[in-house]
Amino acid sequence: MTEEWSHEKRKWLLALMGAAAVIIVLLFGASLLINRGETRCERIMLEGAKDDCWKAVAEETGNSSYCDRIAGASTHDACISSLVQGNETSATCARLNETIMRDICFGSLAGTSNNATYCGSISTGTMKDSCYGEIAASTTDPVLCSQISNMSLRVQCNNGLYAQLALERMNATLCKSMMADNSTVYNYLADNCILQVAANSTDKSICSEVTNSTLRTQCESGPSGPISCDTLSDENSRNVCFYNEAIQSGVPANCDNVPGSSMRDNCYYQFATKLGNPALCANIAGPNLRSLCESGSGG
């Protein structure tokens, strides 16, 4: 009888302990589900785990202020970036600790807003130059090219856009805004730009602006046939020639013939916005101009 009672007692005690364990697990799990706030992370001792916890709380609540409790710079920046992606402001960009993340944020903000002011907040020289170049191309504003610190890129930006504007507006005077190291190169660039405008105009008085007498005579007499872009030795003239051909053809795929990436991107941008076809934006190499294209062409 005593043995039977002891056996039953043991079974009862084991069942009671099992039930208690289940209750403890359920209560612990419930506390984790309910407690999404500070206590949840403050109890964690390991810094990396605590940072991950704060990041999770920020993402769960959509409150980026929790990101500021993260000690690690990379995790802190990743936390903020994940919450504000696509909705960046200058204030959120400034909160980022790491220079590269802050620069990417300001570059993205400049691209989505099409506002070169944000390019000035970028610290990395190459990224700042790229930002100014892309906004200059998207707005067709050669004045922005002067903000580019790399002289080679500044000249390419300036000359490409002024040549493009000269053709689009059929205004040879804009060709005089070319930049060059010396007068010989300057005259060559300006003359070729004027020739391009004259070749697409019936007004031959434009030719009087050409400084080289041989080229001026050729301009006044008119070409024997269409200008072959491949025969042009100057890079800017070749870019403008192929750009003009693509725009006049009405065929977006012809933008691929434009050698310079900046003007090629602008060619696709012009077609995408004109036709309202966001699929063409995928052909744009520059990330800021591509983002602007996708948001402005119905993408």
C-alpha positions in Angstrom: 0.0 0.0 0.0 2.8 2.4 0.9 4.7 1.6 -2.2 1.6 2.2 -4.3 1.1 5.6 -2.6 4.7 6.6 -3.2 4.5 5.7 -6.9 1.3 7.7 -7.3 2.8 10.6 -5.4 5.9 10.6 -7.7 3.6 10.7 -10.8 1.6 13.5 -9.3 4.8 15.6 -8.5 6.2 15.0 -11.9 3.0 16.1 -13.6 2.9 19.2 -11.4 6.5 20.1 -12.2 5.8 19.6 -15.9 2.8 21.9 -15.8 4.8 24.5 -13.9 7.5 24.4 -16.6 5.0 24.9 -19.3 3.5 27.9 -17.5 7.0 29.5 -17.0 7.8 29.1 -20.7 4.5 30.6 -21.7 4.9 33.5 -19.4 8.4 34.1 -20.6 7.3 34.0 -24.3 4.4 36.3 -23.6 6.8 38.8 -21.9 9.0 38.8 -25.0 6.0 39.4 -27.3 4.6 42.2 -25.1 7.8 43.9 -24.2 9.1 45.6 -27.3 10.4 48.6 -25.4 13.5 49.6 -23.5 13.6 46.9 -20.8 13.9 44.2 -23.5 17.3 45.6 -24.7 18.6 47.2 -21.5 18.9 43.7 -19.9 21.3 42.5 -22.6 25.0 42.7 -21.6 26.8 42.0 -24.9 27.1 45.3 -26.8 26.7 43.7 -30.3 23.6 41.8 -29.2 22.2 45.0 -27.5 22.8 47.0 -30.7 20.9 44.4 -32.8 18.1 44.5 -30.2 17.7 48.3 -30.5 17.8 48.0 -34.3 15.0 45.4 -34.1 12.9 47.6 -31.8 13.4 50.6 -34.1 12.3 48.6 -37.1 9.3 47.1 -35.3 8.1 50.4 -34.0 9.1 52.5 -37.0 10.8 54.9 -34.5 14.3 55.9 -35.6 15.1 57.5 -32.2 15.9 54.0 -30.9 18.7 53.9 -33.5 20.5 56.6 -31.5 20.9 54.1 -28.6 23.1 51.9 -30.7 26.8 52.1 -29.8 28.2 50.6 -33.1 28.5 53.2 -35.9 27.8 50.8 -38.7 24.7 49.3 -37.0 23.5 52.7 -36.0 23.7 54.0 -39.6 22.2 50.8 -41.0 19.3 51.2 -38.6 18.6 54.8 -39.7 19.0 54.0 -43.4 16.6 51.1 -43.2 13.9 53.3 -41.8 14.3 56.4 -44.0 15.2 54.8 -47.3 13.5 56.7 -50.1 12.4 59.4 -47.7 15.7 60.9 -46.8 16.0 64.5 -45.4 19.1 66.6 -44.7 18.4 66.1 -41.0 18.4 62.2 -41.2 21.5 62.3 -43.4 23.3 64.4 -40.9 22.5 61.8 -38.1 24.6 59.2 -39.9 28.1 58.6 -38.2 30.1 57.1 -41.1 31.2 59.4 -43.8 30.5 57.0 -46.7 26.9 56.4 -45.4 26.3 60.1 -44.9 27.6 60.9 -48.4 25.4 58.2 -50.0 22.4 59.6 -48.2 23.1 63.2 -49.4 23.8 62.0 -52.9 20.5 60.1 -52.9 18.7 63.1 -51.6 20.2 65.3 -54.3 19.1 62.8 -57.0 15.5 62.3 -55.8 15.0 66.1 -55.3 17.0 67.1 -58.4 18.7 69.7 -56.2 22.4 70.2 -56.4 22.4 72.0 -53.0 22.7 68.7 -51.2 25.8 67.8 -53.3 27.7 70.4 -51.2 27.2 68.3 -48.1 29.1 65.4 -49.5 32.6 65.0 -48.1 34.1 62.5 -50.5 35.5 64.4 -53.5 34.7 61.9 -56.2 31.2 61.4 -55.0 30.6 65.2 -54.8 31.9 65.6 -58.3 29.7 62.8 -59.5 26.7 64.4 -57.8 27.2 67.8 -59.4 27.8 66.2 -62.8 24.6 64.1 -62.7 22.4 67.0 -61.5 24.0 69.3 -64.2 23.1 66.7 -66.8 19.6 66.1 -65.6 18.8 69.8 -65.4 21.0 70.7 -68.5 22.6 73.4 -66.4 26.3 73.8 -67.3 26.8 76.4 -64.5 26.8 73.5 -62.0 29.8 72.0 -63.7 31.9 74.8 -62.1 31.4 73.0 -58.8 33.3 69.9 -59.9 36.8 69.9 -58.4 38.4 67.5 -60.9 39.3 69.7 -63.8 39.1 67.0 -66.5 35.6 66.1 -65.4 34.6 69.8 -65.1 35.7 70.5 -68.7 33.9 67.4 -70.0 30.7 68.4 -68.1 30.9 72.1 -69.3 31.8 71.4 -72.9 29.3 68.6 -73.3 26.4 70.5 -72.0 27.1 73.8 -73.8 27.5 71.9 -77.1 24.2 70.1 -76.3 22.4 73.3 -75.6 23.8 75.0 -78.7 22.3 72.2 -80.8 19.0 72.0 -79.0 18.5 75.8 -79.1 20.3 76.3 -82.4 22.3 79.0 -80.8 25.9 79.0 -81.9 26.8 81.7 -79.4 26.7 79.1 -76.7 29.7 77.4 -78.4 31.8 80.2 -77.2 31.4 78.9 -73.6 33.8 76.0 -74.3 36.7 75.4 -71.8 40.2 74.5 -72.9 43.8 74.7 -71.7 44.9 77.0 -74.6 43.5 79.1 -77.4 44.3 76.5 -80.1 42.2 73.8 -78.4 39.5 76.3 -77.5 39.1 77.5 -81.1 39.0 73.9 -82.3 36.3 73.0 -79.9 34.2 76.1 -80.5 34.6 75.8 -84.3 33.4 72.1 -84.3 30.5 73.1 -82.1 29.5 75.9 -84.5 29.8 73.5 -87.4 27.4 71.1 -85.8 24.8 73.9 -85.3 25.3 75.1 -88.9 25.0 71.6 -90.3 21.5 71.5 -88.8 20.5 75.0 -89.9 19.7 76.8 -93.1 21.2 80.0 -91.7 24.8 80.0 -93.0 25.6 83.4 -91.3 26.4 81.2 -88.3 29.5 80.2 -90.1 31.1 83.6 -89.7 31.8 82.7 -86.1 34.2 79.9 -87.2 37.8 81.0 -86.6 39.5 78.5 -88.9 39.3 79.7 -92.5 39.2 76.2 -94.0 36.4 75.1 -91.7 34.6 78.4 -92.3 34.7 77.9 -96.0 33.5 74.3 -95.6 30.7 75.5 -93.3 29.5 78.2 -95.7 29.5 75.9 -98.7 27.7 73.2 -96.8 28.7 69.6 -96.4 28.5 67.3 -99.4 26.5 64.9 -97.3 25.4 64.2 -93.8 28.2 64.5 -91.2 29.6 61.2 -90.1 30.0 61.3 -86.3 32.7 58.6 -86.5 34.9 60.9 -88.5 35.0 63.6 -85.8 38.3 63.4 -83.8 37.3 65.6 -80.9 35.5 63.7 -78.1 33.0 66.5 -77.3 32.1 66.9 -80.9 31.6 63.2 -81.4 29.4 63.0 -78.2 27.2 65.9 -79.3 27.0 64.5 -82.9 25.8 61.1 -81.8 23.5 62.6 -79.1 21.9 64.9 -81.8 21.5 61.9 -84.1 19.8 59.8 -81.4 17.4 62.6 -80.4 16.5 63.4 -84.0 15.9 59.8 -84.9 13.3 59.4 -82.1 14.8 55.9 -81.4 16.0 55.5 -77.7 18.3 52.6 -78.6 20.4 55.0 -80.6 21.5 56.6 -77.3 23.9 53.6 -77.0 26.0 55.2 -79.8 26.9 58.2 -77.6 30.4 57.5 -76.4 30.4 59.7 -73.2 28.5 58.1 -70.3 27.2 61.5 -69.0 25.6 62.5 -72.3 24.5 59.0 -73.0 22.7 59.0 -69.6 21.1 62.3 -70.5 20.0 61.0 -73.8 18.1 58.1 -72.2 16.7 60.5 -69.6 15.3 62.8 -72.3 13.6 59.9 -74.0 12.3 58.3 -70.8 10.7 61.6 -69.6 9.4 62.6 -73.1 7.8 59.2 -73.7 6.8 58.5 -70.1 8.6 55.2 -70.3 10.4 54.3 -67.0 11.8 51.1 -68.5 14.4 53.3 -70.4 15.7 54.5 -67.0 17.4 51.2 -66.5 19.9 52.2 -69.2 21.2 55.1 -67.2 24.5 54.4 -65.4 24.5 57.2 -62.9 22.4 56.2 -59.8 21.1 59.7 -59.0 19.9 60.5 -62.5 18.5 56.9 -62.8 16.5 57.4 -59.5 15.3 60.8 -60.7 14.3 59.3 -64.1 12.3 56.5 -62.5 10.4 58.9 -60.2 9.8 61.5 -63.0 8.8 59.2 -65.9 6.0 57.3 -64.2 8.2 54.7 -62.5 
